Amino acid sequence: MPVDGHFMVRIYAARSNDRWHAWLESISLYHGHLRRSGIIRSADARDELHAWADKLGEEELRRALEDAEFVPARDVGRTPAGAAFGG
């Protein structure tokens, strides 16, 4: 999903402790820098995350990306460390 023409954003989800957790990973279209948000949404069912993701707007994506951290290439697509995942 492009955000304001500057980033390509992917939404990832993983299941832990009977809940689904979602986060964003983005790549700068200008520099190739990778960034990852923390977990920004949790739900009981994966379909709930699909419905939420379909409604994400540019402003929500922009806020999540402002808080995102750089990600080493080897960690792209992996579950982010955090309390929900015991890390």
N, CA, C and O of each residue as an XYZ file, in Angstrom:
348
protein
N       0.842     -1.165      0.000
C       0.000      0.000      0.000
C       0.897      1.242      0.000
O       1.649      1.436      0.955
N       0.846      2.082     -1.026
C       1.670      3.293     -1.039
C       1.101      4.343     -0.088
O      -0.115      4.497      0.020
N       1.977      5.056      0.591
C       1.569      6.124      1.500
C       2.146      7.421      0.964
O       3.357      7.640      1.006
N       1.269      8.280      0.459
C       1.687      9.594     -0.017
C       2.798      9.490     -1.062
O       3.571     10.431     -1.242
N       2.880      8.347     -1.749
C       3.857      8.175     -2.806
C       5.293      8.019     -2.351
O       6.193      7.987     -3.190
N       5.546      7.920     -1.037
C       6.912      7.864     -0.535
C       7.318      6.505      0.024
O       8.507      6.193      0.090
N       6.347      5.699      0.425
C       6.633      4.420      1.056
C       5.746      3.327      0.478
O       4.638      3.589      0.010
N       6.243      2.115      0.517
C       5.417      0.947      0.261
C       5.241      0.271      1.608
O       6.226     -0.037      2.278
N       4.002      0.037      2.016
C       3.716     -0.493      3.342
C       3.056     -1.853      3.222
O       2.156     -2.058      2.407
N       3.525     -2.788      4.056
C       2.909     -4.107      4.159
C       2.434     -4.296      5.579
O       3.085     -3.861      6.529
N       1.303     -4.942      5.717
C       0.759     -5.258      7.024
C       1.015     -6.739      7.276
O       0.652     -7.590      6.463
N       1.635     -7.032      8.396
C       1.926     -8.400      8.800
C       1.118     -8.734     10.048
O       0.747     -7.843     10.813
N       0.848    -10.022     10.249
C       0.159    -10.472     11.454
C       0.695    -11.836     11.854
O       1.125    -12.631     11.018
N       0.657    -12.080     13.151
C       1.073    -13.366     13.692
C       0.177    -13.686     14.884
O      -0.352    -12.793     15.546
N       0.025    -14.962     15.135
C      -0.808    -15.402     16.245
C       0.063    -15.767     17.437
O       1.092    -16.428     17.297
N      -0.370    -15.324     18.611
C       0.328    -15.638     19.844
C      -0.687    -15.622     20.982
O      -1.480    -14.689     21.106
N      -0.653    -16.661     21.809
C      -1.566    -16.731     22.960
C      -3.025    -16.548     22.546
O      -3.772    -15.808     23.185
N      -3.420    -17.227     21.475
C      -4.803    -17.208     20.979
C      -5.291    -15.837     20.512
O      -6.497    -15.612     20.408
N      -4.358    -14.916     20.227
C      -4.729    -13.610     19.660
C      -3.861    -13.348     18.447
O      -2.743    -13.853     18.341
N      -4.389    -12.556     17.541
C      -3.645    -12.118     16.362
C      -3.130    -10.719     16.612
O      -3.843     -9.876     17.157
N      -1.878    -10.464     16.210
C      -1.244     -9.162     16.406
C      -0.715     -8.685     15.057
O      -0.111     -9.452     14.307
N      -0.951     -7.408     14.760
C      -0.543     -6.851     13.467
C       0.458     -5.721     13.646
O       0.429     -4.995     14.641
N       1.340     -5.585     12.669
C       2.318     -4.505     12.638
C       2.557     -4.128     11.186
O       2.149     -4.848     10.274
N       3.211     -3.013     10.978
C       3.510     -2.522      9.631
C       5.001     -2.615      9.359
O       5.826     -2.424     10.252
N       5.328     -2.911      8.115
C       6.708     -2.782      7.642
C       6.656     -1.937      6.386
O       5.818     -2.152      5.511
N       7.559     -0.977      6.306
C       7.557     -0.073      5.160
C       8.950      0.029      4.568
O       9.958     -0.184      5.242
N       8.972      0.357      3.303
C      10.231      0.593      2.608
C      10.117      1.938      1.897
O       9.121      2.223      1.232
N      11.144      2.746      2.048
C      11.192      4.032      1.366
C      11.390      3.787     -0.126
O      12.297      3.058     -0.527
N      10.552      4.390     -0.933
C      10.694      4.245     -2.383
C      11.870      5.049     -2.912
O      12.324      4.831     -4.035
N      12.362      5.977     -2.102
C      13.497      6.799     -2.517
C      14.842      6.217     -2.089
O      15.813      6.272     -2.844
N      14.900      5.657     -0.872
C      16.177      5.239     -0.318
C      16.283      3.750     -0.030
O      17.385      3.246      0.188
N      15.159      3.032     -0.023
C      15.172      1.616      0.278
C      15.278      1.294      1.753
O      15.454      0.129      2.111
N      15.177      2.302      2.634
C      15.262      2.064      4.077
C      14.032      1.305      4.551
O      12.907      1.607      4.153
N      14.262      0.318      5.405
C      13.191     -0.488      5.962
C      12.860     -0.009      7.363
O      13.752      0.311      8.149
N      11.559      0.038      7.671
C      11.118      0.440      9.004
C      10.008     -0.502      9.436
O       9.291     -1.058      8.605
N       9.873     -0.677     10.760
C       8.820     -1.531     11.294
C       8.171     -0.829     12.486
O       8.847     -0.249     13.336
N       6.854     -0.899     12.521
C       6.143     -0.390     13.690
C       6.148     -1.468     14.760
O       6.496     -2.620     14.500
N       5.761     -1.085     15.950
C       5.466     -2.088     16.960
C       4.101     -2.677     16.632
O       3.518     -2.365     15.593
N       3.604     -3.508     17.493
C       2.267     -4.071     17.287
C       1.271     -2.933     17.415
O       1.234     -2.235     18.428
N       0.467     -2.754     16.380
C      -0.465     -1.627     16.386
C      -1.921     -2.052     16.510
O      -2.808     -1.219     16.694
N      -2.156     -3.352     16.407
C      -3.531     -3.835     16.532
C      -3.510     -5.301     16.931
O      -2.680     -6.070     16.446
N      -4.418     -5.688     17.809
C      -4.589     -7.088     18.198
C      -6.062     -7.442     18.078
O      -6.931     -6.588     18.254
N      -6.336     -8.701     17.778
C      -7.716     -9.150     17.605
C      -7.808    -10.639     17.921
O      -6.807    -11.356     17.923
N      -9.025    -11.080     18.184
C      -9.251    -12.495     18.460
C      -9.204    -13.341     17.191
O      -8.848    -14.519     17.240
N      -9.560    -12.747     16.065
C      -9.621    -13.499     14.806
C      -8.865    -12.758     13.703
O      -8.856    -11.528     13.656
N      -8.241    -13.520     12.830
C      -7.494    -12.921     11.724
C      -8.397    -12.091     10.826
O      -7.972    -11.063     10.299
N      -9.646    -12.529     10.647
C     -10.584    -11.769      9.813
C     -10.823    -10.362     10.357
O     -11.057     -9.428      9.590
N     -10.764    -10.211     11.677
C     -10.916     -8.875     12.266
C      -9.767     -7.967     11.824
O      -9.973     -6.784     11.555
N      -8.562     -8.525     11.752
C      -7.415     -7.732     11.294
C      -7.544     -7.385      9.816
O      -7.164     -6.289      9.403
N      -8.075     -8.307      9.015
C      -8.295     -8.008      7.598
C      -9.255     -6.837      7.448
O      -9.005     -5.921      6.664
N     -10.347     -6.864      8.195
C     -11.335     -5.783      8.116
C     -10.725     -4.459      8.548
O     -10.953     -3.429      7.914
N      -9.949     -4.486      9.631
C      -9.273     -3.273     10.103
C      -8.296     -2.750      9.056
O      -8.276     -1.552      8.771
N      -7.482     -3.641      8.481
C      -6.480     -3.233      7.497
C      -7.122     -2.621      6.256
O      -6.583     -1.676      5.679
N      -8.263     -3.152      5.845
C      -8.960     -2.611      4.674
C      -9.401     -1.165      4.886
O      -9.582     -0.422      3.922
N      -9.571     -0.770      6.133
C     -10.064      0.578      6.447
C      -8.966      1.545      6.869
O      -9.246      2.709      7.157
N      -7.726      1.080      6.908
C      -6.633      1.968      7.315
C      -6.530      3.154      6.367
O      -6.540      2.992      5.146
N      -6.435      4.313      6.929
C      -6.292      5.511      6.125
C      -4.863      6.021      6.112
O      -4.016      5.548      6.870
N      -4.608      6.969      5.261
C      -3.261      7.521      5.115
C      -2.758      8.136      6.417
O      -1.581      7.998      6.750
N      -3.635      8.814      7.158
C      -3.199      9.453      8.407
C      -2.794      8.413      9.455
O      -1.800      8.603     10.156
N      -3.547      7.325      9.570
C      -3.174      6.262     10.513
C      -1.834      5.636     10.134
O      -1.004      5.354     10.999
N      -1.636      5.423      8.850
C      -0.370      4.865      8.386
C       0.782      5.822      8.666
O       1.856      5.398      9.093
N       0.563      7.087      8.429
C       1.605      8.089      8.664
C       2.014      8.114     10.139
O       3.204      8.166     10.451
N       1.030      8.078     11.049
C       1.343      8.077     12.489
C       2.134      6.830     12.875
O       3.104      6.919     13.628
N       1.729      5.681     12.369
C       2.439      4.436     12.693
C       3.871      4.486     12.172
O       4.792      4.019     12.842
N       4.060      5.043     10.992
C       5.395      5.109     10.411
C       6.291      6.100     11.143
O       7.506      5.910     11.190
N       5.719      7.144     11.709
C       6.516      8.105     12.469
C       7.173      7.441     13.673
O       8.275      7.819     14.069
N       6.502      6.459     14.252
C       7.017      5.755     15.428
C       7.818      4.505     15.074
O       8.378      3.857     15.957
N       7.874      4.167     13.794
C       8.535      2.930     13.373
C      10.052      3.046     13.533
O      10.612      4.143     13.531
N      10.696      1.896     13.670
C      12.142      1.831     13.824
C      12.766      1.186     12.593
O      12.119      0.402     11.899
N      14.030      1.522     12.326
C      14.732      0.872     11.232
C      14.859     -0.616     11.518
O      15.011     -1.027     12.668
N      14.797     -1.411     10.471
C      14.826     -2.865     10.595
C      15.983     -3.420      9.778
O      16.112     -3.101      8.597
N      16.824     -4.246     10.388
C      17.850     -4.914      9.578
C      17.169     -5.821      8.555
O      16.138     -6.421      8.856
N      17.719     -5.926      7.376
C      17.097     -6.705      6.303
C      16.776     -8.131      6.733
O      15.764     -8.688      6.306
N      17.622     -8.734      7.571
C      17.385    -10.120      7.984
C      16.119    -10.264      8.827
O      15.594    -11.370      8.955
N      15.614     -9.160      9.409
C      14.448     -9.217     10.279
C      13.137     -8.841      9.596
O      12.083     -8.894     10.229
N      13.178     -8.466      8.331
C      11.960     -8.081      7.631
C      11.019     -9.279      7.576
O      11.434    -10.391      7.251
N       9.765     -9.045      7.891
C       8.759    -10.093      7.853
C       8.681    -10.929      9.117
O       7.759    -11.733      9.254
N       9.616    -10.769     10.044
C       9.571    -11.494     11.310
C       8.698    -10.750     12.304
O       8.523     -9.535     12.209
N       8.157    -11.485     13.249
C       7.354    -10.893     14.300
C       8.201     -9.935     15.119
O       9.305    -10.294     15.529
N       7.710     -8.711     15.371
C       8.490     -7.791     16.188
C       8.541     -8.267     17.632
O       7.588     -8.868     18.130
N       9.637     -8.001     18.291
C       9.753     -8.340     19.712
C       8.809     -7.437     20.487
O       8.632     -6.270     20.137
N       8.218     -7.959     21.512
C       7.320     -7.157     22.335
C       6.636     -8.025     23.367
O       6.737     -9.251     23.338
N       5.944     -7.377     24.272
C       5.299     -8.091     25.373
C       4.337     -9.157     24.879
O       4.222    -10.222     25.487
N       3.648     -8.879     23.782
C       2.663     -9.847     23.283
C       3.316    -11.139     22.831
O       2.655    -12.174     22.748
N       4.602    -11.091     22.540
C       5.307    -12.260     22.043
C       6.383    -12.726     23.004
O       7.258    -13.515     22.649
N       6.304    -12.232     24.211
C       7.228    -12.675     25.234
C       8.653    -12.206     25.038
O       9.576    -12.776     25.619
N       8.851    -11.166     24.222
C      10.214    -10.773     23.982
C      10.465     -9.357     24.244
O      11.591     -8.888     24.079
